[in-house]
């Protein structure tokens, strides 16, 4: 089967170590990018999201790619419609930051994870100088954003949910600001506010985020943690 993985997903796939007989869960799948990356390596992928609109786009992309082992469905991400221990592999990219109760969400993921299974998460991570400014920008970009956490806070969330951190990677993502807001379908007036605030960021925050201005274009970078968790 053709490999549909974007290079930025390589750390997730590395820690997930998908196997041919795995039934995998893509949690908060969005338009299905991670599900499509997993599909060639597992028996099946059940991809869930709370937004029916993005799921329709995911199904359209699935049809274009000709993938037959991915199923998309709408679900409450804090009340998963699966039996206990349903999945030997669960993965998620950029979903936890939208949860007002991340521990509850993680406990649900733990519930549906099979004994000996693994859960791999990728989430943006902040430090002291980027915590407030990056979270404010992210909230303007996406009304559903709740919080990006610091590394030690993620570790506390995992522990509170009864999950054991067995491996992790820290990666650096560099993005074009216009692409970043367009990908989230940010309202135009919020996008303008983001551009204005990016230029007004304190110098330490700009340095930590590698903010660069070139003519009308703005780019920046942020760190993300990729964590492998087990019951």
N, C-alpha and C positions, 0 to 999 in steps of 0.2 A: 504493500500500500504506500502511496506517495506520502512523504513527510511534509506536513503543513506548518511546522514550527517556525515562528519568528525567532531570530537569534536572541532577542531579549528574554525569551522564555527558557533559554538553555539552563540557567541555574535551577529553575523550578523542576524541569524534567530530570536534571541530574540528581536532585535530592529525592524526587518522587520515585525514581527507579521503576518505571512502569513495567509490568510483566504481561505477557500475552493472554493470560487467563483472568486478569483483573477486571472487575466491574468498578469503574471509577465514577466519582462524583465531582462535578465542577460546580462549586458553590458561588453564587453571585456571578453567573457566567457572562453577563452582558451580551455582546453580539457573538460570543462563542469562540474567541481567539484561542483561549487555553484549551477548550474542549476539542477544537480541531487539531491542536498540537498533540494532544494525548491520544486521539482516536487511532492513529496507525500502530500504536504500541500496546493497546489493551483490547479486551474482548468487547467492551461496551463503555460508553460514557453517558451518564444521566446528568444533564446540565440544567440547572435551575436558576431562576431569577424572579424578583418580585415585580418586574416591569414587563407587562405584555408587549409593549411597543418594541423594546429591544429584542425580545424573543422572536417577534415576527421577522425582524431583520436577520437574526441568527439563522432562522429556518431558511430564509432566502439564500444566504451565503452557503448553508449546508447543501442546498440543492445544486448550486453552482459548482461546488467542490465534489459532488457525487459521493459524499460520505453516508454510509448506511448504518453505522453502529453508534450514532449519536442521537439521543432523544432530548428534546427541550420541553420544559414545562414550567408553568408559573407556580410559585410556592412562597409561603411565609417563611422567611429565612430563620426565624426564631422558633418555628414549629414545623420541622421537616416532615414531609409525608412518607417517611420510610420506617421500616421496622428497625429495632436495635440491631447493631452489628451487620448492617447491610453491605458495607463497602470496605474492601481491603485497602482502597486508595481514595483519598479525597484531596482536592487541591482548590486553591482560590487565589486570585490575583486582584488586589485592590477592592475587596468587598468589606473587609472588617472596619475600615474607616467610616463607613456609613451606618454602623450599628450604634444605637444609643446605649445598648447594654451588651458590650462585646463579650463579656464573660458568659452571659446567657447563650449567645450565638455559638461560642466555642464549646460550651457544654453540649449543645445539640449536635454539633459536629462530632464530638467525642462519643455521643450516644450511638450514632449510626456507623461509627468506625468499628470494623471487625477487630477482635483480639489479634494483636500482632500486626495490625494495619498501620498505615502512616498517613498523616495529614501534612500537606505542604502549603504554606501560606507565603505570599509576597505582599508586603505593605511598605509604604513610604515611612521613613523614620526621620525624626527631627532631633536637634540638639538645642541647647539653651538659647542660642542666638537666632535660631530659625523657628523655634516652637510657635511663638505667637504670630510672626508675620506670615509664615507659610500656611498655617492653619487658617488665618484670615483670608488669604488669597484663595485657598482651596474651598472655603465656604462661599465666597463670591462666585467661584467657578461652578460649583455644584451645590444646590440648595440642600441636597441630601447628605452632604458631608457632615460628619460629627467631630472626628478628631484623628489626626496623625499623632502617634505616640513616640516617646523616647525609647531607646533600646531597653532600659531597665524596666520601663512600664510594660512593654510587651512581655517581658519575662514574668512579671507579676500577674498579668492577665492569664498567661498560659498556666501558671501554677494554680491560680484560683479556679481554673476550669478543670483541673485534674489531668493536665496534659504535660508530658515530659519532653523537654527540648533535647533532641539527640544530635542535631547538626544544624548549622546555619551558615549563610553567606551574606556578606554585605556588598551590594552592587551600587553603581553610580549611573543614574539616567540623565542624559542631556536632552532637552526638548526645546523646540521652537515655541514661543509663547502663543503665537497665532494658532498653531496646530493644537496646543494644549487646551485652549478655550473652545476651538471649533469641535474637537473630539467630544467635549461634554455638552455641546449645543448650548453654551452659555449665552444668556440674553445679551444683546448688544450693549446695553447700558452698563451691565456688570463687567463685560469684557473691557469696556473703556475705563472703568474704575480700576480693574486689575492692572492695566497698562500704566495708569497714572500712579498707582501705589507702588508698582515695581520700581519706577524711577525715584520714588521717595523713600525707599527702604533705607534704614540705617546702613552705613558702610560695612560694619561687621556682618550683617545679614547678607548684603550683596556679595561680599567676598566668600562667605560660606556657601552661597548658592551659585557661585560663578556667573553672576548676572553680567550679560554682555549686550551692548547696544551697538547696532550697525545700521545707520540710516533710520528707517522706520521699523526695523526688525529687532526683536528682543529674544534672547535665549537665556536659559538658566539650567542648573543641574540640581538634583536632589538625590539623597541616598535612600535605598530601600533595603529591608531585611528580607531574606528568604529563609524561612525556618521549617525544619522537619520536626514534627511532633508525633508522639506515640502515646497510647493509653498507659 
